[in-house]
């Protein structure tokens, strides 16, 4: 699959949305995943300057056929935040008609935050699989940061959104967050093979990605051995 898989990790403020202060400050990663033979690709969490992302696909002889959302926060799907409007999935839909794939528990949050209609969304359950050309992408429901947070596993690459960073994990004190569910989700990711490469939703560490085995050794979120220890570490025990 390595020859056929199209996979790009793009950093906001550097690889696209250059000169956008919010993009540079938030250091979001957007991922482009597709099938080189068919030219089909999806964008994971396309925000800030969607035309830049579409231009990148075009330059690579790829075309956008869908969008995957890790969760509903505006820096991942677009919308308004603290008086600032961020481009996202609604802007994608203004340019072309594609399906927006969300976890079922996240759909209402995405609709309210972005203004897109329910008919624009494809709601998924945990463990669904999406084919992009002939490239399978597994959807892994990982609630905790938000109710419908999801990660995407493709050819040993885990696009982890804000569920898991190389150092730390997503906050659980935002609306819809749940520290207990975050513990369960982190345990589910920890059960994956150490050879899986973690690609986070933000560059909150020096490296943009790392092997899961190394992340489990170095990331403090994997130190607690029980939910009770986890909640105690968070000051909620």
C-alpha positions, 0 to 999 in steps of 0.5 A: 500500500505504501506506493499507492497511499497518498498521505500528507501532514500539513502544519497550519501557519507553515505549510498552508495559511501562511501569514494567518496569526491564528493558524500559526498560534494554534499549530493545527495539523491537517491531513490529506489521505488518498489513493494515488492511482485513482486520485481520490483524497479526503482531508482530515480537519481542513481549516483556516485557508481551505483554498490552500489545501485544495491547491495542494491537492491539485498540485499533487494531481489529487482531488477532494472526495470527502472530509473527515472530522476528528471532533467539533472544535472550530480549529478542526472544522471551522466556525466562530470562536471568541469573535474570530471566524475560522474557515472550515467545512462550510467553506469547503462545501461552498466550493464543491459538494463532498460528504463530511464524515463525523462520528454519530455522537458529534453530528449535532455539535458539528451542525451547530458549530458550523451551520452545515445541514444534516444532509451534508454529514455522514454519521458513523459508528465506532469501527466503521471503515471508509474506502478512499479509492482502494485505501481503507481508513478505519474510524476509531471512536475515542470519546473524552475530549468531546463525545464523538472524538474519533481517530483514523487508522490507515496503513499503520498511521494513526491520525489522533486528532486531539485525543492523543498528542505525543506529549499529553492528551486533549483537555476534558474540561471543555463542553462534552469532555469526560475524563473517565471516557478519555482514560478508556480511549487512551487505553484503547489506543495503547492496545494498538501495536507499538509500530503504529505511528501517531500523528497528532492534531497539533504540533505541541512537541518538537517532533510532528509524529512518533511511534506509539511504542515510544509515545507510551514510554514517554507520555505521562498519560499512560502512567496511571494503571487504573481509572482511579489513578488517572482521575486522581492524577487529574485532581478528580479522584 
